[in-house]
Every structure is written in structure tokens, then in C-alpha cells.
Amino acid sequence: MDKLCLDCQAELKGRTDKKFCDDQCRSNYNNKLKVQDQGLVKKINQVLAHNRKVLKDENPTGKAKVKKEQLVKRGFDFDYHTHFYTTQNGHQYVFCYEYGYLFLANDEVLIVKK
């Protein structure tokens, strides 16, 4: 049974462990794999970048209180963040890169910059 190129399905000749006809097929195959993987990562990075921009715009001084509804209106997605920070008092801030937020009473959100 002959082995076929992973990209163009042409019959392979030469070494028994050969996977591709030539460098172009190898590049095409690997580029296709990369595009599939990067699609999801690109979408997530776009959401994180938008969230960061919203937090930055709503917090020009380094610390601000806003209504949660105001962030939602600007398209902020609370499901996407980069990390958490828990204070000694037990309050948990949610961060999107260097901007973090803490839920307060009355649907208010405290935005801070680290």
C-alpha cells in the first residue's frame, strides 16, 4: 500500500517516513492547521480587548464606580477575563489584563487599574 501526501493526496516516493511531496505541501498543511486553531484564539482575544477598552474608558482616573448596566450597554462580556485577585478581606476582583472590577451592592461595579 502506497502512502499519500497529507496535503494533496499524491503518491509519495522516497523515504518510508515521508509525509509530504514537497515543502509547499508541508507548508499548506501546517498553515491549514494553524488557521483552525487560531480562529478560536482570535475570537477570544477580540472579546478580551473589547472588555479592556470598556474598562479603560469607564475608568480614566484609575478607580471608578459605574453601574453594571452601563458596562452591559457598551457590550462588556462578563464571561471573559484574564485572572482573579482575592484581597486579604476576601473580596475577589476579576481582571481583564491590568483593569479589574469588583461587584458592589446596588448593581454597582468598582473598576480599578493595577
N, CA, C and O atoms as a MOPAC input file, in Angstrom:
PM7 MOZYME 1SCF
protein

 N      0.85100 1    -1.18500 1     0.00000 1
 C      0.00000 1     0.00000 1     0.00000 1
 C      0.88800 1     1.23700 1     0.00000 1
 O      1.79100 1     1.36900 1     0.82600 1
 N      0.62500 1     2.12300 1    -0.91900 1
 C      1.42700 1     3.33700 1    -1.04200 1
 C      0.91500 1     4.40500 1    -0.08700 1
 O     -0.28400 1     4.51100 1     0.17300 1
 N      1.85400 1     5.19700 1     0.43000 1
 C      1.49600 1     6.30800 1     1.30400 1
 C      1.16800 1     7.52000 1     0.45000 1
 O      1.73000 1     7.70100 1    -0.63000 1
 N      0.23500 1     8.36300 1     0.95100 1
 C     -0.19200 1     9.55600 1     0.22800 1
 C      0.21500 1    10.80600 1     0.98900 1
 O      0.29900 1    10.80300 1     2.21800 1
 N      0.46700 1    11.87100 1     0.24900 1
 C      0.78900 1    13.18300 1     0.82700 1
 C     -0.38500 1    13.64600 1     1.68700 1
 O     -1.53600 1    13.55700 1     1.25900 1
 N     -0.11200 1    14.12900 1     2.86700 1
 C     -1.17000 1    14.58800 1     3.77000 1
 C     -1.90800 1    15.81700 1     3.23800 1
 O     -3.03200 1    16.09200 1     3.65800 1
 N     -1.28200 1    16.55900 1     2.31500 1
 C     -1.91800 1    17.76700 1     1.79300 1
 C     -2.64500 1    17.50900 1     0.47900 1
 O     -3.85100 1    17.73400 1     0.38400 1
 N     -1.92900 1    17.04200 1    -0.52500 1
 C     -2.51600 1    16.92500 1    -1.87300 1
 C     -2.93200 1    15.50600 1    -2.23800 1
 O     -3.49800 1    15.29600 1    -3.31200 1
 N     -2.67100 1    14.53800 1    -1.38600 1
 C     -3.03200 1    13.13600 1    -1.58000 1
 C     -2.29200 1    12.45400 1    -2.74100 1
 O     -2.71500 1    11.39600 1    -3.20700 1
 N     -1.20900 1    13.04700 1    -3.19800 1
 C     -0.39600 1    12.41900 1    -4.24700 1
 C      0.41600 1    11.28200 1    -3.63400 1
 O      0.72100 1    11.29000 1    -2.44200 1
 N      0.75600 1    10.31200 1    -4.46500 1
 C      1.54000 1     9.18000 1    -4.00300 1
 C      2.94900 1     9.65000 1    -3.64600 1
 O      3.57200 1    10.40800 1    -4.38900 1
 N      3.44100 1     9.18300 1    -2.48800 1
 C      4.76500 1     9.58700 1    -2.02100 1
 C      5.81400 1     8.58400 1    -2.48100 1
 O      5.60300 1     7.37200 1    -2.44600 1
 N      6.92500 1     9.11400 1    -2.90300 1
 C      8.05600 1     8.28700 1    -3.31400 1
 C      9.26300 1     8.68900 1    -2.48000 1
 O      9.41800 1     9.85700 1    -2.12400 1
 N     10.10500 1     7.73600 1    -2.17400 1
 C     11.30600 1     8.04300 1    -1.40600 1
 C     11.26300 1     7.39800 1    -0.03600 1
 O     10.88400 1     6.23500 1     0.10300 1
 N     11.65200 1     8.15600 1     0.97200 1
 C     11.74900 1     7.64100 1     2.33900 1
 C     10.41400 1     7.09100 1     2.83100 1
 O      9.34800 1     7.57100 1     2.44600 1
 N     10.49300 1     6.09000 1     3.67500 1
 C      9.27200 1     5.45900 1     4.17400 1
 C      8.53300 1     6.32400 1     5.20300 1
 O      7.33200 1     6.15000 1     5.40700 1
 N      9.24000 1     7.24900 1     5.84600 1
 C      8.59600 1     8.10800 1     6.84500 1
 C      8.17200 1     9.45800 1     6.26800 1
 O      7.79200 1    10.35600 1     7.01900 1
 N      8.23000 1     9.61000 1     4.96700 1
 C      7.87400 1    10.86300 1     4.30100 1
 C      6.36300 1    11.09700 1     4.42100 1
 O      5.56800 1    10.16900 1     4.27400 1
 N      5.98200 1    12.35300 1     4.68900 1
 C      4.56200 1    12.68400 1     4.85500 1
 C      4.04700 1    13.62800 1     3.77500 1
 O      2.84100 1    13.69200 1     3.53800 1
 N      4.94100 1    14.35900 1     3.12000 1
 C      4.55200 1    15.37400 1     2.14700 1
 C      5.38100 1    15.23300 1     0.87500 1
 O      6.50800 1    14.73800 1     0.90000 1
 N      4.79700 1    15.67900 1    -0.24000 1
 C      5.50200 1    15.67100 1    -1.53900 1
 C      6.70300 1    16.59600 1    -1.51500 1
 O      7.80400 1    16.24000 1    -1.93300 1
 N      6.45300 1    17.80500 1    -1.00900 1
 C      7.48300 1    18.83700 1    -1.05100 1
 C      7.21800 1    19.86100 1     0.05100 1
 O      6.29700 1    19.71500 1     0.85300 1
 N      8.04100 1    20.88900 1     0.06700 1
 C      7.91200 1    21.92500 1     1.10300 1
 C      6.59900 1    22.69200 1     0.98800 1
 O      6.02500 1    23.08900 1     2.00200 1
 N      6.12500 1    22.90300 1    -0.22500 1
 C      4.87400 1    23.64500 1    -0.39600 1
 C      3.70400 1    22.89400 1     0.24000 1
 O      2.89000 1    23.49800 1     0.93900 1
 N      3.61400 1    21.58300 1     0.00600 1
 C      2.54900 1    20.78300 1     0.62600 1
 C      2.67100 1    20.79200 1     2.14400 1
 O      1.66300 1    20.88000 1     2.84600 1
 N      3.88900 1    20.70100 1     2.65200 1
 C      4.10500 1    20.74000 1     4.10400 1
 C      3.62800 1    22.06300 1     4.67100 1
 O      2.95700 1    22.09400 1     5.70300 1
 N      3.97200 1    23.16400 1     3.99800 1
 C      3.54200 1    24.48500 1     4.46200 1
 C      2.02700 1    24.63800 1     4.38500 1
 O      1.40800 1    25.13200 1     5.32800 1
 N      1.42600 1    24.22300 1     3.28100 1
 C     -0.03300 1    24.31800 1     3.13500 1
 C     -0.74200 1    23.56600 1     4.25100 1
 O     -1.67300 1    24.08500 1     4.86700 1
 N     -0.29900 1    22.34700 1     4.50500 1
 C     -0.91800 1    21.50400 1     5.53100 1
 C     -0.81600 1    22.16400 1     6.91000 1
 O     -1.81200 1    22.25700 1     7.62700 1
 N      0.36700 1    22.61600 1     7.27500 1
 C      0.56200 1    23.23700 1     8.59400 1
 C     -0.16500 1    24.56200 1     8.71200 1
 O     -0.65700 1    24.88900 1     9.79200 1
 N     -0.25200 1    25.33400 1     7.64000 1
 C     -0.99700 1    26.59900 1     7.66800 1
 C     -2.48500 1    26.35100 1     7.88100 1
 O     -3.13600 1    27.10700 1     8.60200 1
 N     -3.03000 1    25.31300 1     7.27100 1
 C     -4.44600 1    24.96800 1     7.46900 1
 C     -4.70700 1    24.62700 1     8.93200 1
 O     -5.71400 1    25.05000 1     9.50100 1
 N     -3.80700 1    23.86700 1     9.53800 1
 C     -3.96800 1    23.51500 1    10.95500 1
 C     -3.92100 1    24.75400 1    11.84100 1
 O     -4.70700 1    24.89100 1    12.77800 1
 N     -2.98900 1    25.65600 1    11.53200 1
 C     -2.83100 1    26.87700 1    12.33200 1
 C     -4.06500 1    27.75800 1    12.25700 1
 O     -4.49500 1    28.31300 1    13.26800 1
 N     -4.64000 1    27.89300 1    11.06700 1
 C     -5.81400 1    28.74200 1    10.88400 1
 C     -6.97500 1    28.22100 1    11.71800 1
 O     -7.69900 1    29.00700 1    12.32900 1
 N     -7.15900 1    26.91500 1    11.75100 1
 C     -8.24200 1    26.33400 1    12.54200 1
 C     -8.05000 1    26.63100 1    14.02200 1
 O     -9.00300 1    27.01000 1    14.70300 1
 N     -6.84300 1    26.46600 1    14.52700 1
 C     -6.56600 1    26.71300 1    15.94200 1
 C     -6.66100 1    28.19800 1    16.28400 1
 O     -7.17500 1    28.56100 1    17.34200 1
 N     -6.17300 1    29.04400 1    15.40300 1
 C     -6.11000 1    30.47100 1    15.69400 1
 C     -7.46500 1    31.15600 1    15.61800 1
 O     -7.63300 1    32.24000 1    16.17500 1
 N     -8.43800 1    30.54800 1    14.94100 1
 C     -9.76000 1    31.16000 1    14.84600 1
 C    -10.38400 1    31.38200 1    16.20400 1
 O    -10.87400 1    32.47300 1    16.49500 1
 N    -10.36900 1    30.36000 1    17.03700 1
 C    -10.94800 1    30.47100 1    18.37800 1
 C    -10.15200 1    31.43900 1    19.23800 1
 O    -10.73100 1    32.26200 1    19.94800 1
 N     -8.83800 1    31.34600 1    19.18000 1
 C     -7.98000 1    32.22600 1    19.97600 1
 C     -8.19400 1    33.68200 1    19.55800 1
 O     -8.24500 1    34.57200 1    20.40700 1
 N     -8.31600 1    33.91900 1    18.27700 1
 C     -8.52600 1    35.28100 1    17.77700 1
 C     -9.84800 1    35.84900 1    18.28800 1
 O     -9.91200 1    37.01200 1    18.68500 1
 N    -10.90300 1    35.02900 1    18.28000 1
 C    -12.20800 1    35.48600 1    18.76800 1
 C    -12.13300 1    35.84800 1    20.24900 1
 O    -12.64800 1    36.88800 1    20.66200 1
 N    -11.49800 1    35.00100 1    21.04400 1
 C    -11.37000 1    35.26200 1    22.48200 1
 C    -10.55800 1    36.52200 1    22.72800 1
 O    -10.91900 1    37.33700 1    23.57800 1
 N     -9.46700 1    36.69000 1    21.99300 1
 C     -8.64600 1    37.89600 1    22.15200 1
 C     -9.40500 1    39.15800 1    21.78000 1
 O     -9.19300 1    40.20800 1    22.38700 1
 N    -10.28400 1    39.07100 1    20.79400 1
 C    -11.09200 1    40.23800 1    20.42200 1
 C    -12.04500 1    40.62400 1    21.55400 1
 O    -12.21500 1    41.80600 1    21.85200 1
 N    -12.66200 1    39.62500 1    22.18000 1
 C    -13.57900 1    39.90000 1    23.29800 1
 C    -12.79600 1    40.49600 1    24.47000 1
 O    -13.24300 1    41.46500 1    25.08300 1
 N    -11.63100 1    39.92200 1    24.78400 1
 C    -10.81700 1    40.45300 1    25.88400 1
 C    -10.36200 1    41.87800 1    25.60200 1
 O    -10.37500 1    42.72200 1    26.49800 1
 N     -9.96400 1    42.15000 1    24.38000 1
 C     -9.52300 1    43.50600 1    24.01600 1
 C    -10.68000 1    44.49100 1    24.13900 1
 O    -10.48900 1    45.61700 1    24.59800 1
 N    -11.87000 1    44.07800 1    23.73400 1
 C    -13.04000 1    44.96500 1    23.85300 1
 C    -13.36500 1    45.21600 1    25.33000 1
 O    -13.62500 1    46.35000 1    25.73100 1
 N    -13.34700 1    44.14400 1    26.13500 1
 C    -13.60200 1    44.30900 1    27.57600 1
 C    -12.59800 1    45.26800 1    28.20600 1
 O    -12.97400 1    46.12800 1    29.00300 1
 N    -11.32600 1    45.12300 1    27.85300 1
 C    -10.28300 1    46.00200 1    28.39000 1
 C    -10.54900 1    47.45300 1    28.00700 1
 O    -10.40600 1    48.35500 1    28.83200 1
 N    -10.93600 1    47.67400 1    26.75500 1
 C    -11.20600 1    49.03200 1    26.27300 1
 C    -12.37900 1    49.65600 1    27.03600 1
 O    -12.32500 1    50.82700 1    27.41100 1
 N    -13.42900 1    48.87900 1    27.26300 1
 C    -14.58400 1    49.38400 1    28.00800 1
 C    -14.16500 1    49.76600 1    29.42400 1
 O    -14.52100 1    50.84100 1    29.90400 1
 N    -13.40900 1    48.89400 1    30.09700 1
 C    -12.96000 1    49.20200 1    31.45800 1
 C    -12.05700 1    50.43700 1    31.47600 1
 O    -12.16200 1    51.27500 1    32.37300 1
 N    -11.17800 1    50.54500 1    30.49200 1
 C    -10.28000 1    51.69600 1    30.41800 1
 C    -11.06500 1    52.98900 1    30.19800 1
 O    -10.79200 1    53.99800 1    30.84800 1
 N    -12.03300 1    52.96300 1    29.29100 1
 C    -12.84100 1    54.15500 1    29.00000 1
 C    -13.68400 1    54.59400 1    30.19300 1
 O    -13.87700 1    55.78800 1    30.41800 1
 N    -14.18400 1    53.62300 1    30.95700 1
 C    -15.04200 1    53.94300 1    32.10400 1
 C    -14.23600 1    54.31600 1    33.34400 1
 O    -14.80300 1    54.72100 1    34.35900 1
 N    -12.90700 1    54.17800 1    33.26100 1
 C    -12.05200 1    54.40000 1    34.42400 1
 C    -10.86200 1    55.29500 1    34.05300 1
 O     -9.72700 1    54.82000 1    34.02800 1
 N    -11.10200 1    56.57500 1    33.76600 1
 C     -9.99600 1    57.44000 1    33.34500 1
 C     -9.03200 1    57.82600 1    34.47100 1
 O     -7.90300 1    58.23600 1    34.20000 1
 N     -9.46300 1    57.69800 1    35.72700 1
 C     -8.62800 1    58.16500 1    36.84000 1
 C     -7.90800 1    57.04900 1    37.58800 1
 O     -7.08300 1    57.33100 1    38.45600 1
 N     -8.20100 1    55.78800 1    37.27300 1
 C     -7.55700 1    54.68100 1    37.97100 1
 C     -8.45700 1    53.97500 1    38.95100 1
 O     -8.14400 1    52.87000 1    39.39300 1
 N     -9.58900 1    54.60100 1    39.30700 1
 C    -10.55600 1    53.98700 1    40.20900 1
 C    -11.89500 1    54.67300 1    39.96300 1
 O    -11.99300 1    55.89700 1    40.04500 1
 N    -12.93000 1    53.88200 1    39.66000 1
 C    -14.23600 1    54.47600 1    39.35500 1
 C    -15.34700 1    53.49700 1    39.69800 1
 O    -15.15800 1    52.28100 1    39.67800 1
 N    -16.52300 1    54.06100 1    40.01800 1
 C    -17.71800 1    53.25900 1    40.24200 1
 C    -18.67700 1    53.52700 1    39.09400 1
 O    -18.92600 1    54.67700 1    38.73100 1
 N    -19.21000 1    52.45000 1    38.52600 1
 C    -20.20600 1    52.57400 1    37.46200 1
 C    -21.29800 1    51.54100 1    37.71300 1
 O    -21.11100 1    50.59000 1    38.47200 1
 N    -22.42000 1    51.73900 1    37.07600 1
 C    -23.49800 1    50.76000 1    37.13600 1
 C    -23.17200 1    49.60600 1    36.20100 1
 O    -22.62200 1    49.81100 1    35.11800 1
 N    -23.50900 1    48.40500 1    36.61700 1
 C    -23.27700 1    47.21500 1    35.79500 1
 C    -23.96800 1    47.36400 1    34.44200 1
 O    -23.43500 1    46.95200 1    33.41200 1
 N    -25.14100 1    47.94800 1    34.45600 1
 C    -25.92300 1    48.15400 1    33.23900 1
 C    -25.16200 1    48.99700 1    32.20600 1
 O    -25.29300 1    48.77800 1    31.00200 1
 N    -24.37800 1    49.94600 1    32.67900 1
 C    -23.59100 1    50.80800 1    31.79500 1
 C    -22.54300 1    49.98100 1    31.03900 1
 O    -22.30700 1    50.21500 1    29.85300 1
 N    -21.91900 1    49.02400 1    31.71700 1
 C    -20.93800 1    48.15500 1    31.06900 1
 C    -21.61800 1    47.23000 1    30.06100 1
 O    -21.10300 1    47.00000 1    28.96700 1
 N    -22.78100 1    46.70400 1    30.44400 1
 C    -23.52100 1    45.80900 1    29.54900 1
 C    -23.93400 1    46.55000 1    28.28200 1
 O    -23.83900 1    45.99900 1    27.18500 1
 N    -24.38600 1    47.77900 1    28.42000 1
 C    -24.78400 1    48.58300 1    27.24900 1
 C    -23.62200 1    48.78800 1    26.27900 1
 O    -23.83200 1    48.90000 1    25.07100 1
 N    -22.41900 1    48.83700 1    26.79800 1
 C    -21.22500 1    49.03500 1    25.95100 1
 C    -20.70500 1    47.71500 1    25.38400 1
 O    -19.68500 1    47.69900 1    24.69500 1
 N    -21.39500 1    46.61100 1    25.66700 1
 C    -21.01800 1    45.32400 1    25.10700 1
 C    -20.01800 1    44.54100 1    25.92600 1
 O    -19.38600 1    43.61600 1    25.41500 1
 N    -19.86700 1    44.89800 1    27.19000 1
 C    -18.93400 1    44.18500 1    28.05700 1
 C    -19.44300 1    42.76900 1    28.28100 1
 O    -20.62200 1    42.57000 1    28.57300 1
 N    -18.55800 1    41.78000 1    28.14400 1
 C    -18.91600 1    40.37600 1    28.33100 1
 C    -18.26000 1    39.86800 1    29.61600 1
 O    -17.04700 1    39.65800 1    29.65500 1
 N    -19.05300 1    39.67400 1    30.65400 1
 C    -18.54400 1    39.27400 1    31.96700 1
 C    -18.01600 1    37.83900 1    31.99600 1
 O    -17.40300 1    37.42900 1    32.98100 1
 N    -18.24400 1    37.08000 1    30.93900 1
 C    -17.75400 1    35.69800 1    30.89400 1
 C    -16.28000 1    35.60700 1    30.50900 1
 O    -15.66800 1    34.55100 1    30.66700 1
 N    -15.70600 1    36.69000 1    30.01100 1
 C    -14.31800 1    36.67000 1    29.54500 1
 C    -13.45500 1    37.57100 1    30.41600 1
 O    -13.75800 1    38.75100 1    30.59700 1
 N    -12.37900 1    37.00800 1    30.95200 1
 C    -11.44700 1    37.74300 1    31.80800 1
 C    -10.11500 1    37.00400 1    31.79500 1
 O    -10.02400 1    35.87600 1    31.31100 1
 N     -9.07600 1    37.65400 1    32.33500 1
 C     -7.76100 1    37.01600 1    32.30700 1
 C     -7.38600 1    36.35800 1    33.63000 1
 O     -6.74500 1    35.30700 1    33.62800 1
 N     -7.76900 1    36.94700 1    34.75100 1
 C     -7.41500 1    36.34800 1    36.03600 1
 C     -8.23100 1    36.96200 1    37.17000 1
 O     -8.96700 1    37.93000 1    36.97800 1
 N     -8.08100 1    36.37700 1    38.35100 1
 C     -8.74800 1    36.85600 1    39.56400 1
 C     -7.70200 1    37.33400 1    40.56000 1
 O     -6.54300 1    36.92100 1    40.51700 1
 N     -8.13800 1    38.21900 1    41.46400 1
 C     -7.29000 1    38.64000 1    42.57500 1
 C     -8.17000 1    38.69500 1    43.81600 1
 O     -9.19400 1    39.37800 1    43.82300 1
 N     -7.78000 1    37.98500 1    44.85700 1
 C     -8.52900 1    37.98300 1    46.10700 1
 C     -7.76100 1    38.79000 1    47.14800 1
 O     -6.58400 1    38.53600 1    47.40300 1
 N     -8.44000 1    39.76000 1    47.74100 1
 C     -7.80900 1    40.60800 1    48.75100 1
 C     -7.75800 1    39.87500 1    50.08100 1
 O     -8.34100 1    38.80200 1    50.23500 1
 N     -7.05200 1    40.46700 1    51.04500 1
 C     -6.98000 1    39.87300 1    52.38500 1
 C     -8.35500 1    39.84500 1    53.04200 1
 O     -8.62400 1    38.99300 1    53.88900 1
 N     -9.22500 1    40.77700 1    52.65200 1
 C    -10.58700 1    40.82100 1    53.20400 1
 C    -11.50100 1    39.78300 1    52.56500 1
 O    -12.63700 1    39.61200 1    53.00600 1
 N    -11.02600 1    39.08700 1    51.53400 1
 C    -11.83000 1    38.07300 1    50.87500 1
 C    -12.60000 1    38.56300 1    49.66300 1
 O    -13.34700 1    37.79600 1    49.05500 1
 N    -12.42700 1    39.84100 1    49.30000 1
 C    -13.08500 1    40.35400 1    48.09000 1
 C    -12.34700 1    39.83100 1    46.86300 1
 O    -11.11600 1    39.81400 1    46.82000 1
 N    -13.11800 1    39.40400 1    45.86900 1
 C    -12.48700 1    38.86100 1    44.66800 1
 C    -12.69800 1    39.80600 1    43.48600 1
 O    -13.82100 1    40.03200 1    43.03600 1
 N    -11.57700 1    40.35200 1    42.99700 1
 C    -11.59200 1    41.19000 1    41.81400 1
 C    -11.41200 1    40.31100 1    40.58500 1
 O    -10.65500 1    39.34100 1    40.60900 1
 N    -12.10100 1    40.65200 1    39.53000 1
 C    -11.96900 1    39.96100 1    38.25600 1
 C    -11.18900 1    40.90100 1    37.34400 1
 O    -11.55000 1    42.07000 1    37.20300 1
 N    -10.11800 1    40.39600 1    36.72300 1
 C     -9.25700 1    41.24600 1    35.90400 1
 C     -9.33400 1    40.89100 1    34.43000 1
 O     -9.48100 1    39.73200 1    34.04100 1
 N     -9.22900 1    41.92700 1    33.64000 1
 C     -9.05200 1    41.81900 1    32.20400 1
 C     -7.76700 1    42.58800 1    31.92000 1
 O     -7.77500 1    43.80700 1    31.74900 1
 N     -6.67100 1    41.85200 1    31.87500 1
 C     -5.33300 1    42.42100 1    31.80700 1
 C     -5.08900 1    43.28400 1    33.03900 1
 O     -5.18900 1    42.76500 1    34.15100 1
 N     -4.77600 1    44.56900 1    32.90500 1
 C     -4.45100 1    45.37500 1    34.08200 1
 C     -5.66400 1    46.06500 1    34.71400 1
 O     -5.53200 1    46.72600 1    35.74400 1
 N     -6.83500 1    45.91500 1    34.10600 1
 C     -8.05700 1    46.52300 1    34.64700 1
 C     -8.90600 1    45.46000 1    35.33400 1
 O     -9.17900 1    44.39900 1    34.77200 1
 N     -9.31500 1    45.76800 1    36.55900 1
 C    -10.10800 1    44.82600 1    37.32900 1
 C    -11.40400 1    45.45500 1    37.77800 1
 O    -11.56300 1    46.67500 1    37.77800 1
 N    -12.32600 1    44.59500 1    38.16100 1
 C    -13.59500 1    45.10200 1    38.67300 1
 C    -14.07800 1    44.22300 1    39.82200 1
 O    -13.75200 1    43.04100 1    39.92600 1
 N    -14.86700 1    44.86000 1    40.67600 1
 C    -15.43300 1    44.20300 1    41.85200 1
 C    -16.91000 1    44.55400 1    41.89400 1
 O    -17.28000 1    45.72500 1    41.80600 1
 N    -17.75000 1    43.53900 1    42.02900 1
 C    -19.18600 1    43.79500 1    42.13400 1
 C    -19.50100 1    44.35000 1    43.51000 1
 O    -19.06100 1    43.80900 1    44.52500 1
 N    -20.26900 1    45.43900 1    43.53900 1
 C    -20.70100 1    46.07500 1    44.77900 1
 C    -22.21100 1    45.94800 1    44.91400 1
 O    -22.86700 1    45.35600 1    44.05700 1
 N    -22.75300 1    46.49600 1    45.97400 1
 C    -24.19700 1    46.49200 1    46.18700 1
 C    -24.88100 1    47.40500 1    45.16000 1
 O    -24.23000 1    48.23500 1    44.52600 1
 N    -26.16700 1    47.24400 1    45.00900 1
 C    -26.98900 1    48.07600 1    44.12200 1
 C    -26.53300 1    48.02400 1    42.66600 1
 O    -26.60800 1    49.03100 1    41.96200 1
 N    -26.06700 1    46.87700 1    42.21300 1
 C    -25.62200 1    46.68600 1    40.82200 1
 C    -24.53100 1    47.66400 1    40.40000 1
 O    -24.45000 1    48.05000 1    39.23400 1
 N    -23.69700 1    48.05900 1    41.35400 1
 C    -22.55800 1    48.91300 1    41.02300 1
 C    -21.31100 1    48.05200 1    40.86300 1
 O    -21.19700 1    46.96800 1    41.43400 1
 N    -20.39400 1    48.56600 1    40.07500 1
 C    -19.13700 1    47.87200 1    39.82500 1
 C    -18.00400 1    48.85600 1    40.09600 1
 O    -18.00700 1    49.97600 1    39.58600 1
 N    -17.04000 1    48.42800 1    40.90000 1
 C    -15.85100 1    49.24300 1    41.16200 1
 C    -14.77200 1    48.80200 1    40.17800 1
 O    -14.40300 1    47.62800 1    40.13400 1
 N    -14.27400 1    49.74600 1    39.39300 1
 C    -13.23800 1    49.45800 1    38.40800 1
 C    -11.92600 1    50.01900 1    38.90600 1
 O    -11.86000 1    51.17500 1    39.32500 1
 N    -10.87500 1    49.20400 1    38.86300 1
 C     -9.55500 1    49.63500 1    39.31200 1
 C     -8.51800 1    49.31100 1    38.22600 1
 O     -8.74000 1    48.47200 1    37.35300 1
 N     -7.40100 1    49.99600 1    38.31300 1
 C     -6.27700 1    49.69800 1    37.43100 1
 C     -5.12400 1    49.26300 1    38.30100 1
 O     -4.78300 1    49.93800 1    39.27200 1
 N     -4.51400 1    48.12600 1    37.95700 1
 C     -3.41600 1    47.56000 1    38.74500 1
 C     -2.10900 1    48.16700 1    38.32200 1
 O     -1.06200 1    47.82100 1    38.86800 1

